[in-house]
Amino acid sequence: MAYNFSGFKQKIKELEEWLKREFTTIRTGRATPAILDGVKVLSYGSDMAISSLANISVEDARTLRITPWDMLQIKAIEKGIVSSDLGLSVAVDDKGIRVTFPELTSERRGVLIKIAKQKLEDARITLRTEREKIIKDIETQEKSGKISEDEKFRVKVELQKMVNEVGNLLEQLFSKKEREISE
């Protein structure tokens, strides 16, 4: 009987997507609307994402243009971006809000790389936790007689191969983000 890794594979896919999303929120010096995904704005009595209140477009390599659908929301959006502590410059004009990404200093680059490393480490911890759950399940199945001892070792080797592959993938995602920050 082959061990069913489908739940583990699903968790791995979710972990990979989570890390990609987290890395998109780390500013690299290039204007990207994804940086504003985590910014919440108090609007109409609740916290809302900027993308729910306005159109976000890239003006140039270091500037975003936010055009609110309701111009009365400009002050709330501006306040949300300023209080988000992303280090972005915000200017309000008659068309909407211009968000400028300042040039990254070497000190800020170091801080951003540290943040990215922490996100990578969080992903690794989650991966190890999921591996341990599978190992406990394998041990339980062996004790109950559902799988043999040989099968247990074969499944553990297969599990470790998958864990190593995912670990390498996570490392590649981090390396790519590190290069983006360092540019």
Beta strands, then each sheet from edge to edge (+ up, - down):
strand 1: 40-43
strand 2: 46-49
strand 3: 54-60
strand 4: 63-68
strand 5: 89-93
strand 6: 96-100
sheet 1: 1+ 2-
sheet 2: 3+ 4- 6+ 5-
end
